[in-house]
Amino acid sequence: MGKLKKRARELGIPFEGTPGPLNAITDVPGVEVGYSTIVAGKGKLVVGKGPVRTGVTAVFPRGKKDDDPVFAGWFSLNGNGEMTGTTWIEESGFLIGPVMITNTHSVGAVHEAVIAWRLKHNRPNRPWSLPVAAETYDGYLNDINGFHVKEKHVFEALSKAKSGAIEEGNVGGGTGMICYEFKGGTGTSSRRIKTDKGKEYTLGVLVQANFGLRHQLLIAGIPVGKELTRNAPFSKGQDFYNESGSIIVVVATDAPLLPHQLKRLARRVPLGMARTGSNSGNGSGDIFIAFSTANPGAGEPETDLDSLEMLSNDHINPLFSATVLSTEEAIINAMIAAKSMVGIDQHQVRSLPQKSLMKILARYNR
C-alpha cells in the first residue's frame, strides 16, 4: 500500500455527497480554524509535569478579524460534557466570537483566556462576554489534572486561525483523544448542496472525536471494528454494551438559516455519528453547535428592525443530509489522520490500521 494516507477519500473509501474543494469546514467562506498542540514528556505520570498530550482548537465563524455575530443553535444528545455559552445562544439566537474546544479540565482556562484575548484586541462588543468553550476527556493519554493549557496556548490557537486547508488527527483539542479505541482527534469534512430551486450552498463540519468502542465501528456501512479487535485498550473487543467518551461537533453553513433551523441541523449530527456505529452512552458528552454566516449585520444594535433572509423549511432537506454525511466523514477523517500515541504511564493507543481496513472493505466490494 505504500505511504499512509492522510484522509479517508485518499484510501478510496466511498462517501456519499459532493464535498467542497477542501472537504473541510473552511470551505464555508469566512470560517477560520486555529490550533495549539501541546505534546511534552514521556513515561510515568507526575501530575503537574506530564506527560502532556492536549491542546486547543478555535473556530471563527467570520474570521478572527470580524466580530459580527452569527445566528446559531445547539443540541445535546447526551449531556455528560460541557459547552459554555449555550444558554445565551438558546436565548438570543446569536453566537459572538469563536467556538473553542479543549480537554475537560481546561474549559475554565480557555473561557477566561478568550475574554482576555478579546479585551487585548479591543474586541468586546458587549460589557460582558460569554465565550463558547467545549471539551472532551483526554485523561487516558494526558496529564489532565496538571492544567497544562495556559492563556498563551489559547492565544496561539486564536492568532493562528486561518482559512484554507487545515490539519486533522492529533492536533489542537483533539491531540489526546481516542475514537473507537483507535487514536482519534480532530476531523473535518464538507458538502456542496443545491436546493430543488437551484440555490447552491456549502456546509462544513469539524469534530473532536473521542468516543466509541471497537466492535461498534462502521466504515462505509461495513462492521470493520468487529474484525479489528486487537489492541483495544478498554473493551478488549468484548464489551458490547458499555460506551463512554464524547464528541464535540461544529457545523457551519453559508445558507441563510435562523436559530431554530440551525438547532434542527445540530439535531441531525447524531445520525452521522450513528453511521460510524455510535450509540451515545451514558458517559458521553455529545454536544453540537451549528451557525450560519449568512445575514451579516443582523446582530448589530444600530437599527430597530433587521431585514433577514431565511431558507424555507420546505427546501432545507439537502442541508440535513449534508450535516449527516459530513459528520460521518469528518469522524473517519480524524481517525485516518491520527497517528499512534503513547501517553501517561506508557498508555498506548494505536492508529487505525489502513492496510487491514482496506482488505476488509475490499471483501465487501467497498
Summary of the structure (lengths in Angstrom):
residues: 366
radius of gyration: 19.5
end to end distance: 16.3
largest distance: 62.3
contacts: 1401
relative contact order: 0.21
helix: 29%
strand: 27%
